[in-house]
Amino acid sequence: MSMGTVTGPYTEEFLVCQSIHKICPRSLWHDIHIFDYALPVLLVQTILIFFVSRFIYFVLRPVQQSMMMAQLLAGIIIGPTILGRYVTFMRYLFPPEGRVTLQIFANLGFMLHFFILGVQLNANLLKKVGTNAALIGSLAFAMPYVIGGLSYLTMRSLMPMDQTLRTGLVVVVTANSLSSFPVIISLLSELNILNSELGHLAIYTSMVSDLCCVCMATTLTTVGAFREHSKWNSLSSMFWMVFFFVVVLFVLRPFILWLTKKTPEGQQLEEFHFFVILVLVFGCAFCSQYLGRQSAFGPLLLGIVLPEGPPIATTVVKKLDTITNGLFIPVFFAISGLTTDLMAFRGRRALAITELVIIMGYVGKFVGTLLPALYFGVPFRDATSLALIMCCKGITDVAIYNAWRDGKIMDDLCFGLLLITMLIVTGIARIMVGRLYDPSRRYTAYGRRTILNSSNNSRLRILVCIQNEEHVPSLINLLEASNPTRFNPITVFVLQLSELTGHAVASLVPHYHLKKVTSQATSSEHIVNAFNRYEQRQQGSALVQHFNAIAPYSSMHDDVCSLALDKSTTIVILPYHKQWTIFGSVGATNRSIKYVNGKIMNKAPCSVGFLIDRGQLRGNPSVVIGKTFYRIALLFFGGVDDLEALAYGRRMAEHPNISFTLVRFKHEKVPTKKGEVNPEHELLREYTIRAAMSKEKNQYREETVKDGSETTQIIRSMEDGFDLVIVGCHHDPESPLLLGLMNADWVECPELGVIGDILAATDFTFSVLVVQQQPPTSTCSRSVQSRVFPASFDDEGDCPPPHSTNPISSDESKRCPV
């Protein structure tokens, strides 16, 4: 290698010469100068960047910082600011020729990353942008220009500036107006608010702001081309850009769709088809570079014109996302930090001026988003969160900063300050949004929406959640058992849950709005048809509505709880995360669904029921077509959850094809107090009278036990006697009926409660329904460990009476008509 310096307009430049024989050593034993070769240096650089960035992310994770911040900080630490000050370290690990190879490696990852982003985007989202989001996004783009521009003009009039500083400040004003749509989507996904109300507003707002930036950039580029070059060259450049777009839209898109149309539904692309698409991506990157654009522009354009979802998007994400975001992108961010020397900024007068203009640009972005959001009625906390989200920046902004610096549009000072300010503002904004915005505030119930508190003649509203077709028979059987009649009808809301793969934006829509673009399209239609046939059999006593939710597992519970609130449901039925085979063993376990179910239990605005389906072990007995009674048992230990289960079971006991048995567990040393009146005794007395009138169909049993061991023995003796067992979720931990069963080490599924966890064991063959009354995080509910019974409930006001032992806040008492 020979190295020398030449005079450049802004920074020192290096002329690097690389020997063609210095790429990969043939043998380490014959050449000890391993760092003279490009490949070993590239491997060591990648390993170092990976581990340093992962360590920083581990340190920053408790304060909710992103991987992007860790990767940029890793580059700054490795670069000339800290480790790069050691000459030996830089000479061996980051020589000039090694940086060239590393830059190519990073640009390849950047190009693939934007293709992955583009293929997950849906261009039709622009049609859904409302007037409010359009105005907020437009002002969020314009205000940084106004406030940042005024700051620049003021500083220019107060003190002299050289041409370099003036040019840099103009670029800074432009940079502050950016709000990248892909960056905002990634941020919302990391904060688990992608499918929240604020998330949807932020998506549409950033889309409008990003569109304004694209229009502005296109206009300035065209005007600049006309000024710097001949009109013929400018028109020629525009023609070829339009031609490139036409080829991508009308040639490459139809070809890829034709290539993949024979892919079986629910399957991924064949290897050959995938590599054809990958080669076309590289071709688009080459064409965009040849036309004077960033290499990522062509892949992004190709990804946007392709349809989101399977099979193309899901295959691309599965095969490329991990390696791109896990290996290539850390290198891309680290290179930006490697070229930033914070120590070189000391003592420069331009530093304070540049930083002031940058800060005023962020102020303009914040104010330009906050004020119109408040004007359109967005709550202050949500409007503040939206303004903070719009101030966040990411990979798109870093790429633009790099392109401007490489093109000598901005100097190292502006680049470094933009990068550091972006890290500080984005880091603070992430923390504040996490503190200010909680999606569960929207669906936290103000009153009691439970079966127990519902009037006898009110319509029972059930939200049924489904992940796959295997859950359908047991759920329909449970709805049949709910005994819908003309005088006591039910409304069923069927919500099909799908993981967000191959899509960038989450959605919750009625089923008839969902196009056949998901891998579950055929399965979804089967589910819809099954529930429609159930509705037809009920002849008007049951109404079924279908919805589809596509969301990441981390925030899927928001869709369930929001729909439960909007539809005023009484209970949510959730399938268990385990599935059983016909041989009685556990066939599949979905830990992600377990996480979703736990979140729903904690935040649902109504009661929740877990359905553990073992119908296939008994041949899927049916409530309707069975020749014998469908046998249901309810285990009653006392508590609000058992009362809710009994209120639900009371409906089932009226079904003509159901044999219902209530088993009440009592302790031998706790006598019943005569004359005591509470909801538990009232419901038990009502059912006892009903059981006495129909002894062949309904039964009432009392089991006296002294500890949890005898309770378990009685439960196990019931194994062959019932098709479905219902039990409440939480019970008094001090109850002698559960003595010896409360050991946390024995409980595999604590979300089911002690008895529910026992019934979920693999050695039982009946199905189980575990019922929880309104979760403890709701306004009128109590702690799980200290729930108490109110004396009565007002069915009309749906809240406790004045002398109830249920504590409510002062704000809640103002809402309750008591």
C-alpha positions in Angstrom: 0.0 0.0 0.0 1.1 3.5 -0.7 -0.6 6.4 0.9 -0.4 10.1 0.4 -2.5 13.3 1.0 -4.2 15.6 -1.4 -5.9 18.9 -0.7 -9.7 18.6 -0.6 -12.4 21.2 -0.2 -13.3 20.2 3.4 -11.3 17.4 4.8 -8.1 15.5 4.3 -8.3 12.8 1.7 -6.4 9.6 1.3 -5.3 7.9 -1.9 -5.4 4.1 -1.2 -3.8 1.5 -3.4 -4.6 -2.2 -2.7 -2.7 -5.1 -4.1 -4.8 -7.7 -5.8 -2.8 -10.4 -4.0 -3.6 -8.9 -0.5 -7.2 -10.1 -0.3 -7.1 -13.5 1.5 -4.0 -15.2 2.9 -3.3 -18.7 1.7 -1.9 -19.9 5.0 -1.3 -18.2 8.3 1.8 -20.2 9.0 3.6 -18.9 5.9 2.6 -15.2 6.4 2.5 -13.7 9.8 1.3 -10.3 8.6 -2.4 -11.3 8.8 -3.6 -7.7 9.0 -2.1 -6.9 5.6 -5.0 -8.8 4.0 -8.4 -7.4 3.4 -10.6 -10.4 4.4 -9.1 -11.0 7.9 -9.3 -7.3 8.6 -13.0 -7.2 7.5 -13.8 -10.2 9.7 -12.1 -8.7 12.8 -13.9 -5.4 12.2 -17.3 -7.0 11.9 -16.7 -9.1 15.1 -15.5 -6.1 17.0 -18.4 -3.9 15.9 -20.9 -6.7 16.7 -19.7 -7.3 20.3 -19.2 -3.7 21.2 -22.6 -2.7 20.0 -24.3 -5.6 21.7 -22.5 -4.7 25.0 -23.6 -1.1 24.8 -27.2 -2.2 24.0 -27.2 -4.5 27.0 -26.1 -1.5 29.2 -28.7 0.9 27.6 -31.6 -1.6 27.5 -33.0 -0.7 31.0 -33.5 2.9 29.8 -35.4 1.8 26.7 -32.8 2.7 24.1 -32.7 1.3 20.7 -30.1 -0.9 18.9 -29.4 2.0 16.5 -28.2 4.2 19.4 -25.9 1.3 20.6 -24.5 0.8 17.1 -23.8 4.5 16.6 -22.1 4.8 20.0 -20.1 1.7 19.2 -18.8 3.4 16.1 -17.9 6.6 18.1 -16.1 4.6 20.8 -14.1 2.6 18.2 -13.5 5.7 16.1 -11.1 8.6 16.6 -13.0 9.9 19.6 -11.7 7.1 22.0 -10.0 4.0 20.7 -9.0 5.5 17.4 -6.6 7.9 19.1 -4.3 4.9 19.5 -2.3 4.8 16.2 -1.5 1.1 16.5 -5.1 0.1 16.9 -6.2 2.1 13.9 -3.3 1.0 11.7 -4.0 -2.7 12.2 -7.8 -2.9 12.6 -9.1 0.1 10.6 -6.5 1.0 8.0 -7.8 3.2 5.1 -8.1 0.3 2.7 -9.9 -1.7 5.3 -12.5 1.1 5.7 -13.2 1.0 1.9 -14.0 -2.7 2.2 -16.1 -2.2 5.3 -18.0 0.6 3.6 -18.9 -1.7 0.7 -20.1 -4.3 3.2 -22.3 -1.7 5.0 -23.7 -0.3 1.8 -24.8 -3.8 0.7 -26.7 -4.2 3.9 -28.2 -0.7 3.7 -29.5 -1.5 0.2 -31.1 -4.8 1.3 -32.5 -3.2 4.4 -34.4 -0.7 2.3 -35.7 -3.4 0.0 -37.0 -5.2 3.1 -38.7 -2.0 4.2 -40.2 -1.3 0.8 -41.7 -4.8 0.3 -43.5 -4.5 3.6 -45.1 -1.2 2.8 -48.5 -0.7 1.3 -48.8 2.3 -1.1 -52.6 2.2 -0.6 -52.0 3.6 2.9 -52.0 7.1 1.4 -55.7 6.7 0.6 -56.4 6.3 4.3 -54.7 9.6 5.4 -57.3 11.9 6.9 -57.5 15.6 6.8 -56.2 16.0 10.4 -53.1 13.8 9.8 -52.4 15.6 6.5 -52.4 19.0 8.1 -50.4 17.8 11.1 -47.8 16.2 8.8 -47.6 19.3 6.6 -47.0 21.6 9.5 -44.5 19.2 11.0 -42.5 19.5 7.8 -42.9 23.2 7.4 -42.3 24.5 10.9 -38.7 23.3 11.2 -38.0 25.2 8.0 -39.6 28.4 9.4 -38.1 28.4 12.9 -34.7 26.9 11.8 -34.5 29.4 8.8 -35.3 32.4 11.1 -32.6 31.2 13.5 -30.1 31.0 10.7 -31.0 34.4 9.3 -30.8 36.0 12.8 -27.3 34.5 13.5 -26.1 35.5 10.0 -27.1 39.1 10.7 -25.5 39.2 14.2 -22.0 37.7 13.4 -19.9 37.1 10.3 -19.8 33.6 8.8 -17.6 32.0 6.1 -19.1 30.3 3.1 -18.6 26.8 4.6 -20.6 27.6 7.7 -23.4 29.3 5.7 -23.7 26.3 3.4 -23.6 23.9 6.4 -26.4 25.8 8.2 -28.7 25.7 5.2 -28.2 22.0 5.0 -28.9 21.7 8.8 -32.2 23.5 8.4 -33.2 21.1 5.6 -32.1 18.1 7.7 -34.3 19.0 10.6 -37.4 18.9 8.5 -37.0 15.2 7.8 -39.4 12.7 9.4 -38.8 9.3 7.8 -41.8 7.1 7.5 -39.8 3.8 7.9 -38.0 5.2 10.9 -41.3 6.1 12.6 -42.8 2.6 11.9 -39.7 0.9 13.4 -39.9 3.2 16.5 -43.5 2.5 17.1 -42.9 -1.3 16.8 -40.1 -1.1 19.3 -42.3 0.9 21.7 -45.1 -1.7 21.3 -47.6 1.0 20.2 -47.7 0.2 16.5 -51.4 -0.8 16.5 -52.5 1.9 19.0 -54.5 5.0 18.2 -51.4 7.2 18.6 -49.5 4.7 16.5 -51.9 5.0 13.6 -51.9 8.8 13.8 -48.1 8.9 13.9 -47.9 6.6 10.8 -50.2 8.8 8.7 -48.5 12.0 9.9 -45.0 10.8 9.2 -46.2 9.5 5.8 -47.4 13.0 4.8 -44.3 14.6 6.2 -42.1 12.2 4.3 -44.0 12.8 1.1 -43.5 16.5 1.5 -39.8 15.9 1.9 -39.6 13.8 -1.3 -41.5 16.5 -3.3 -39.2 19.2 -2.0 -36.1 17.2 -2.7 -37.2 16.3 -6.2 -38.0 20.0 -6.9 -34.7 21.2 -5.6 -32.7 18.5 -7.4 -34.4 19.4 -10.7 -33.9 23.1 -10.3 -30.2 22.5 -9.3 -29.7 20.3 -12.3 -31.1 23.0 -14.7 -28.8 25.6 -13.1 -25.6 23.5 -13.1 -25.9 21.5 -16.3 -27.4 22.1 -19.7 -31.1 21.8 -20.2 -30.6 18.9 -22.5 -28.6 16.9 -19.9 -31.2 17.8 -17.2 -34.1 16.7 -19.4 -32.3 13.5 -20.3 -31.7 12.7 -16.6 -35.4 13.2 -15.8 -36.4 11.1 -18.8 -34.3 8.2 -17.7 -35.6 8.4 -14.2 -39.1 8.3 -15.4 -38.2 5.4 -17.8 -36.7 3.5 -14.9 -39.8 3.9 -12.8 -42.0 2.7 -15.7 -39.8 -0.4 -16.2 -40.0 -1.2 -12.5 -43.8 -0.7 -12.3 -44.9 -2.2 -15.6 -42.2 -4.8 -16.4 -40.5 -6.0 -13.2 -43.6 -6.0 -11.1 -45.7 -8.1 -13.5 -42.8 -10.5 -14.1 -42.3 -11.1 -10.4 -46.0 -11.6 -9.8 -46.1 -14.1 -12.7 -43.1 -15.9 -11.3 -44.6 -16.3 -7.9 -48.3 -16.8 -8.7 -48.0 -20.6 -8.7 -46.6 -20.7 -5.1 -49.0 -22.8 -3.0 -51.0 -20.7 -0.6 -49.4 -20.6 2.8 -46.0 -21.6 1.4 -42.8 -19.6 0.9 -41.2 -18.9 -2.4 -39.0 -21.5 -4.1 -35.3 -20.9 -3.8 -34.9 -20.1 -7.5 -37.7 -17.6 -7.5 -36.2 -15.9 -4.4 -32.8 -15.6 -6.0 -34.3 -14.2 -9.2 -35.9 -11.4 -7.1 -32.6 -10.8 -5.3 -30.8 -10.4 -8.7 -33.4 -8.0 -9.8 -32.8 -6.0 -6.6 -29.1 -5.8 -7.4 -30.0 -4.7 -10.9 -32.3 -1.9 -9.6 -29.5 -0.8 -7.2 -27.1 -0.6 -10.1 -29.5 1.4 -12.3 -30.3 3.9 -9.5 -26.5 4.4 -9.0 -26.0 4.9 -12.7 -28.7 7.5 -12.8 -27.1 9.4 -9.9 -29.2 8.3 -7.1 -28.5 6.3 -3.9 -28.1 2.6 -4.4 -30.9 2.0 -2.0 -33.4 4.0 -4.1 -33.9 1.3 -6.7 -34.5 -1.6 -4.2 -36.8 0.6 -2.2 -38.9 1.5 -5.3 -39.1 -2.2 -6.3 -40.1 -3.2 -2.9 -42.9 -0.6 -2.7 -44.5 -1.7 -6.0 -44.6 -5.3 -5.0 -47.6 -6.5 -2.9 -47.1 -6.8 0.8 -47.7 -10.0 2.7 -47.1 -13.6 1.5 -45.6 -15.1 -0.4 -43.1 -12.4 -1.5 -42.8 -10.2 1.6 -42.9 -13.0 4.1 -40.1 -14.9 2.3 -37.9 -11.9 1.9 -38.3 -10.9 5.5 -37.6 -14.5 6.8 -34.5 -15.0 4.6 -32.9 -11.5 4.7 -34.1 -9.7 7.8 -32.0 -11.5 10.4 -28.7 -11.3 8.5 -29.3 -7.7 7.4 -30.4 -6.2 10.6 -28.1 -8.4 12.8 -24.9 -8.1 10.8 -24.9 -5.5 8.0 -26.8 -2.6 9.6 -24.6 -2.5 12.7 -21.6 -2.0 10.4 -23.5 0.8 8.6 -24.2 2.7 11.8 -20.8 2.0 13.2 -19.1 3.5 10.1 -21.0 6.7 10.7 -19.6 6.8 14.3 -16.1 5.8 13.1 -15.9 9.0 11.0 -17.0 11.2 13.9 -14.3 12.8 16.0 -15.9 14.7 18.9 -12.5 15.9 20.2 -12.0 17.9 17.0 -15.0 20.1 17.8 -13.4 21.8 20.8 -12.8 25.5 20.7 -14.6 26.1 17.4 -16.9 29.1 17.4 -19.1 27.6 14.7 -20.0 24.8 17.0 -22.3 26.9 19.2 -24.0 28.5 16.1 -24.6 25.2 14.4 -25.9 23.5 17.5 -28.3 26.4 18.1 -29.8 26.1 14.6 -30.1 22.3 15.0 -31.9 22.7 18.4 -34.3 25.3 16.9 -35.1 22.9 14.1 -36.1 20.3 16.6 -38.2 22.9 18.4 -39.9 23.7 15.2 -40.6 20.0 14.6 -42.1 19.6 18.1 -44.2 22.8 18.0 -45.3 22.1 14.4 -46.7 18.8 15.5 -48.0 19.6 19.0 -50.1 22.7 18.2 -52.2 21.3 15.3 -52.6 18.0 17.2 -54.1 20.0 20.1 -56.2 22.0 17.7 -57.8 18.8 16.3 -58.7 17.6 19.8 -55.9 15.2 20.5 -55.4 14.9 24.3 -52.4 16.8 25.6 -50.4 13.7 26.7 -51.0 12.0 23.4 -50.2 15.2 21.4 -47.0 15.6 23.3 -46.1 11.9 22.6 -46.9 12.4 18.9 -44.6 15.5 18.8 -41.8 13.5 20.5 -42.2 10.6 18.1 -42.0 13.0 15.1 -38.7 14.3 16.5 -37.1 10.9 16.4 -34.7 10.0 13.7 -33.0 6.8 12.5 -31.3 4.9 9.6 -32.8 7.0 6.8 -31.5 10.3 8.4 -28.1 8.8 9.0 -27.9 7.7 5.4 -28.8 11.2 4.2 -26.2 12.8 6.5 -23.6 10.4 5.1 -24.6 11.2 1.5 -24.4 14.9 2.1 -21.0 14.7 3.8 -19.6 12.4 1.0 -20.9 14.9 -1.5 -19.2 17.8 0.3 -22.5 19.4 0.9 -21.8 19.5 4.7 -18.6 19.4 6.6 -17.6 17.1 9.5 -18.7 19.6 12.1 -22.3 19.7 10.9 -22.3 15.9 10.4 -21.0 15.2 13.9 -23.4 17.6 15.6 -26.4 16.3 13.7 -25.4 12.8 14.7 -24.9 13.6 18.4 -28.0 15.7 18.7 -30.0 13.0 17.0 -28.8 10.5 19.5 -29.7 12.7 22.5 -33.1 13.8 21.2 -34.2 10.4 20.1 -33.0 8.8 23.3 -34.9 11.3 25.5 -38.0 11.1 23.3 -38.1 7.3 23.6 -38.1 7.5 27.4 -40.7 10.2 27.6 -43.1 8.5 25.2 -42.9 5.4 27.2 -43.8 7.4 30.3 -46.5 9.6 28.8 -48.4 7.2 26.6 -50.1 4.0 27.7 -52.6 2.4 25.2 -54.4 0.6 28.0 -55.7 3.9 29.4 -58.2 3.9 26.5 -59.8 0.5 27.3 -59.5 0.6 31.1 -63.2 0.1 32.1 -65.0 2.7 34.1 -67.6 0.2 35.4 -68.3 -3.5 35.9 -68.8 -5.3 32.6 -69.3 -8.9 33.7 -71.8 -11.7 33.3 -72.6 -11.5 37.0 -73.6 -7.9 36.8 -75.6 -8.2 33.6 -79.4 -8.4 33.9 -81.0 -11.7 33.1 -82.6 -10.5 29.9 -79.7 -8.6 28.5 -77.8 -9.8 25.4 -74.6 -11.7 26.2 -71.8 -10.2 24.1 -68.8 -12.6 23.6 -65.5 -11.9 22.0 -63.9 -15.1 20.6 -60.2 -15.0 19.7 -58.8 -17.5 17.2 -55.3 -18.2 16.1 -55.9 -21.3 13.8 -58.6 -23.6 12.6 -58.1 -26.2 15.3 -59.8 -23.9 17.8 -63.0 -23.6 15.9 -65.0 -26.8 16.9 -64.4 -26.3 20.7 -65.3 -22.6 20.5 -68.5 -23.3 18.6 -69.4 -26.0 21.1 -68.9 -23.5 23.9 -71.1 -21.0 22.1 -73.8 -23.7 21.7 -73.5 -24.4 25.4 -74.1 -20.7 26.2 -77.7 -21.4 25.4 -78.7 -18.5 23.0 -82.5 -18.2 22.8 -84.9 -15.7 21.3 -85.5 -14.1 24.7 -81.9 -14.4 25.8 -79.7 -13.9 22.6 -76.0 -13.6 22.3 -73.7 -11.6 20.0 -70.4 -13.2 19.0 -67.5 -11.2 17.8 -64.9 -13.5 16.1 -61.5 -12.0 16.1 -58.8 -13.8 14.0 -55.3 -13.0 15.3 -52.3 -13.1 12.9 -48.7 -12.2 13.5 -47.4 -9.2 11.6 -45.1 -10.7 9.1 -44.5 -9.3 5.6 -46.4 -6.1 6.6 -45.1 -2.9 8.1 -48.3 -1.6 9.5 -50.6 -3.4 11.9 -54.4 -3.5 11.1 -57.7 -4.3 12.9 -60.5 -4.4 10.3 -63.8 -6.2 9.7 -63.2 -9.4 7.7 -64.9 -8.1 4.6 -62.3 -5.4 4.3 -59.4 -7.9 4.4 -58.1 -8.7 0.9 -56.6 -12.2 0.2 -53.0 -11.2 0.8 -52.3 -13.2 3.9 -51.1 -16.8 4.2 -54.1 -17.5 6.3 -56.6 -16.4 3.6 -58.0 -19.9 2.9 -57.9 -20.8 6.6 -59.6 -17.5 7.4 -62.5 -18.2 5.0 -62.9 -21.7 6.6 -63.3 -20.1 10.0 -65.7 -17.5 8.8 -67.9 -20.2 7.1 -67.9 -22.3 10.2 -69.2 -19.5 12.4 -71.7 -18.4 9.7 -73.2 -21.9 9.7 -73.5 -21.7 13.5 -75.3 -18.3 13.1 -77.7 -19.8 10.6 -78.5 -22.8 12.9 -79.5 -20.4 15.7 -82.2 -18.8 13.6 -81.9 -15.3 15.0 -80.9 -16.1 18.5 -77.2 -15.5 17.8 -75.5 -12.7 15.8 -71.9 -13.2 14.5 -69.5 -10.5 13.3 -66.0 -11.2 12.0 -62.8 -9.2 12.5 -59.1 -9.7 11.6 -56.2 -8.4 13.6 -52.7 -8.4 12.1 -50.2 -7.2 14.7 -46.9 -8.1 16.4 -47.3 -10.4 19.4 -45.9 -7.7 21.7 -48.9 -5.5 21.2 -51.6 -7.9 19.9 -53.4 -7.6 23.2 -54.2 -3.9 22.4 -56.4 -5.0 19.5 -58.3 -7.5 21.6 -58.9 -5.1 24.4 -59.8 -2.2 22.1 -62.4 -4.4 20.2 -63.8 -5.6 23.6 -64.2 -2.0 24.7 -65.7 -0.8 21.4 -68.2 -3.6 21.2 -69.1 -3.6 24.9 -68.4 -7.3 25.3 -69.1 -9.1 28.5 -66.5 -11.8 28.3 -63.4 -12.6 26.1 -62.8 -16.3 25.3 -59.1 -17.1 24.7 -57.7 -20.4 23.4 -55.0 -22.0 25.5 -51.5 -21.7 24.2 -51.0 -25.5 24.3 -52.6 -28.0 22.0 -53.2 -31.7 22.6 -52.7 -34.6 20.3 -55.2 -37.5 20.0 -52.9 -39.5 22.2 -53.2 -37.1 25.1 -49.7 -35.6 24.9 -48.9 -31.9 24.3 -48.6 -31.4 20.6 -47.7 -27.8 20.2 -46.9 -24.9 22.6 -46.9 -21.3 21.5 -45.1 -19.1 24.0 -46.0 -15.9 22.1 -49.8 -16.7 22.5 -49.2 -17.3 26.2 -47.7 -13.8 26.4 -50.6 -12.3 24.6 -53.1 -14.1 26.9 -51.3 -12.9 30.0 -51.5 -9.3 28.8 -55.2 -9.6 28.0 -55.9 -11.1 31.4 -54.3 -8.1 33.1 -55.9 -5.3 30.9 -59.2 -6.6 29.5 -62.2 -4.3 30.1 -64.4 -7.3 30.8 -64.3 -10.8 32.1 -61.9 -13.3 30.5 -62.2 -17.0 29.9 -59.4 -19.5 29.0 -60.6 -22.5 27.0 -58.3 -25.6 27.3 -59.5 -27.8 24.5 -59.3 -31.6 24.8 -62.3 -32.4 22.8 -60.3 -34.5 20.3 -59.5 -36.9 23.2 -63.2 -37.7 23.5 -64.1 -37.6 19.8 -65.2 -33.9 20.0 -68.6 -34.4 21.7 -71.2 -31.9 20.5 -73.8 -30.1 22.5 -76.3 -30.2 19.6 -75.9 -33.5 17.8 -74.9 -35.7 20.8 -77.3 -38.6 21.7 -76.6 -38.1 25.4 -76.3 -35.1 27.6 -73.2 -32.9 27.2 -71.8 -33.1 30.8 -70.5 -29.9 32.4 -69.2 -29.5 35.9 -68.5 -26.3 37.8 -66.0 -26.4 40.7 -66.9 -23.7 43.3 -64.4 -22.7 46.0 -65.7 -19.1 46.6 -64.5 -15.8 45.3 -65.5 -13.3 42.6 -64.0 -15.4 39.8 -66.1 -18.5 40.9 -69.2 -16.3 41.1 -68.5 -15.1 37.5 -68.1 -18.8 36.4 -71.4 -19.7 38.2 -73.2 -16.8 36.5 -72.0 -18.1 33.1 -72.8 -21.7 34.1 -76.3 -20.7 35.1 -77.0 -20.0 31.4 -75.6 -23.3 30.4 -77.7 -25.2 32.9 -80.9 -24.1 31.1 -79.8 -25.8 27.8 -81.9 -28.8 27.1 -79.0 -31.0 26.0 -76.7 -30.1 28.9 -76.3 -32.0 32.2 -74.9 -29.5 34.6 -73.3 -30.3 38.0 -72.3 -27.8 40.6 -69.6 -29.1 43.0 -69.1 -26.9 46.0 -66.0 -27.4 48.1 -66.3 -26.7 51.8 -63.9 -26.9 54.7 -64.9 -29.3 57.5 -64.2 -26.7 60.2 -65.9 -23.7 58.6 -69.7 -23.9 59.3 -72.2 -21.9 57.2 -73.6 -18.9 59.0 -77.3 -18.9 58.9 -79.0 -15.7 57.8 -75.9 -14.4 56.0 -76.9 -12.8 52.7 -74.4 -12.1 49.9 -74.2 -12.8 46.1 -72.5 -16.2 46.7 -75.3 -17.5 48.8 -78.0 -16.0 46.6 -76.6 -17.7 43.5 -76.0 -21.0 45.2 -79.6 -21.0 46.7 -81.0 -20.2 43.3 -79.2 -23.0 41.6 -80.1 -25.4 44.4 -83.7 -24.8 43.9 -83.3 -25.2 40.1 -81.4 -28.5 40.6 -84.1 -29.8 42.9 -86.7 -29.2 40.2 -84.7 -31.1 37.5 -82.7 -33.8 39.3 -82.1 -35.8 36.1 -80.4 -32.9 34.3 -78.9 -30.6 36.9 -77.2 -31.6 40.2 -75.7 -29.9 43.2 -73.0 -31.6 45.3 -71.1 -30.5 48.4 -67.6 -31.9 49.1 -66.1 -31.4 52.5 -62.3 -31.4 52.6 -59.7 -30.4 55.1 -56.7 -29.5 52.8 -55.5 -29.2 49.2 -54.6 -32.9 49.0 -58.2 -34.0 49.5 -59.3 -31.3 47.0 -57.0 -32.7 44.4 -58.2 -36.3 45.0 -61.8 -35.3 44.5 -60.9 -33.4 41.3 -59.1 -36.4 39.9 -62.0 -38.7 40.7 -64.2 -36.6 38.3 -62.0 -37.3 35.2 -64.3 -39.7 33.4 -67.5 -38.1 34.4 -67.6 -34.8 32.4 -66.9 -33.3 29.0 -66.2 -29.7 30.3 -65.1 -28.4 33.7 -65.5 -24.7 34.6 -63.6 -23.1 37.4 -62.7 -19.6 38.5 -59.2 -18.3 38.1 -58.1 -16.7 41.4 -59.0 -17.8 44.9 -58.2 -16.8 48.4 -54.5 -17.8 49.0 -55.3 -18.3 52.7 -58.2 -20.7 52.0 -57.8 -24.1 53.8 -59.3 -25.7 50.7 -56.0 -24.9 48.9 -53.6 -25.7 51.7 -50.5 -27.1 50.3 -51.3 -26.2 46.7 -50.0 -22.6 46.6 -46.3 -23.5 46.1 -45.1 -21.4 43.2 -42.6 -24.0 42.2 -45.4 -26.4 41.4 -47.4 -24.0 39.3 -46.6 -24.2 35.5 -49.2 -21.7 34.3 -49.9 -19.1 37.1 -52.2 -17.2 34.8 -54.7 -20.0 35.2 -54.7 -19.9 39.0 -54.0 -22.9 41.3 -57.0 -25.1 40.4 -56.8 -24.1 36.7 -53.2 -25.1 36.6 -54.0 -28.5 38.0 -56.8 -29.0 35.5 -54.5 -28.0 32.7 -52.2 -31.0 33.5 -51.8 -33.6 30.7 -53.4 -36.5 32.6 -57.0 -35.1 32.3 -59.1 -35.8 29.3 -62.0 -33.2 29.7 -61.9 -29.7 28.4 -61.5 -26.8 30.9 -62.9 -23.3 31.0 -61.0 -21.0 33.4 -63.0 -17.8 34.1 -61.6 -14.5 35.5 -63.9 -11.6 36.4 -62.9 -8.1 35.3 -59.1 -7.9 35.7 -57.5 -6.1 38.7 -56.1 -3.2 36.6 -59.6 -2.0 35.7 -61.0 1.0 37.6 -63.5 -0.7 39.8 -61.6 -3.9 40.4 -59.4 -5.0 43.2 -56.2 -6.8 43.8 -56.2 -10.5 42.8 -55.1 -11.5 46.3 -57.6 -9.4 48.2 -60.8 -9.4 46.2 -63.9 -8.9 48.4 -67.6 -9.3 47.7 -69.8 -6.2 47.4 -73.1 -6.5 49.1 -75.0 -6.1 45.8 -74.6 -4.5 42.4 -76.7 -2.0 40.6 -77.6 -3.5 37.2 -78.6 -0.2 35.8 -75.7 1.9 37.0 -73.2 -0.9 36.6 -71.3 0.2 39.7 -71.2 -0.7 43.4 -73.9 0.7 45.7 -73.0 3.5 48.2 -72.2 1.1 51.1 -70.2 -1.4 49.0 -66.9 -2.6 50.3 -65.5 -2.1 46.9 -63.2 0.9 47.0 -63.4 3.3 44.2 -61.6 6.6 43.6 -63.2 10.0 43.9 -63.2 10.4 40.1 -64.9 7.1 39.8 -67.6 8.0 42.3 -68.4 11.0 40.2 -69.1 8.8 37.2 -71.2 6.3 39.0 -75.0 7.1 39.3 -75.4 6.0 42.9 
